[in-house]
């Protein structure tokens, strides 16, 4: 049985948001420490590729996935 995934959209006002900040902002984790752990463990994908850089700049058009949750990033401007 296929796992059902949830997709949401996050709008940012700036040119980019750092990966660990996005994970907190989007509600995918509660704390910065947990965000750091998720990224370091290779549990986070950016645009389909595993990303282990928690400071990676996420821009409008990027997608970030953790487990069955996917967040699409859009610019608010």
Secondary structure as the mmCIF struct_conf table of DSSP 4:
data_model
#
loop_
_struct_conf.conf_type_id
_struct_conf.id
_struct_conf.beg_label_comp_id
_struct_conf.beg_label_asym_id
_struct_conf.beg_label_seq_id
_struct_conf.end_label_comp_id
_struct_conf.end_label_asym_id
_struct_conf.end_label_seq_id
HELX_LH_PP_P HELX_LH_PP_P1 UNK A 2 UNK A 4
STRN STRN1 UNK A 6 UNK A 12
BEND BEND1 UNK A 13 UNK A 15
STRN STRN2 UNK A 16 UNK A 18
HELX_RH_AL_P HELX_RH_AL_P1 UNK A 19 UNK A 25
TURN_TY1_P TURN_TY1_P1 UNK A 26 UNK A 27
BEND BEND2 UNK A 28 UNK A 28
BEND BEND3 UNK A 30 UNK A 31
HELX_RH_AL_P HELX_RH_AL_P2 UNK A 32 UNK A 40
TURN_TY1_P TURN_TY1_P2 UNK A 41 UNK A 42
STRN STRN3 UNK A 44 UNK A 46
TURN_TY1_P TURN_TY1_P3 UNK A 47 UNK A 48
STRN STRN4 UNK A 49 UNK A 50
TURN_TY1_P TURN_TY1_P4 UNK A 54 UNK A 55
HELX_LH_PP_P HELX_LH_PP_P2 UNK A 56 UNK A 56
STRN STRN5 UNK A 57 UNK A 59
TURN_TY1_P TURN_TY1_P5 UNK A 60 UNK A 61
STRN STRN6 UNK A 63 UNK A 66
TURN_TY1_P TURN_TY1_P6 UNK A 67 UNK A 68
STRN STRN7 UNK A 69 UNK A 75
#
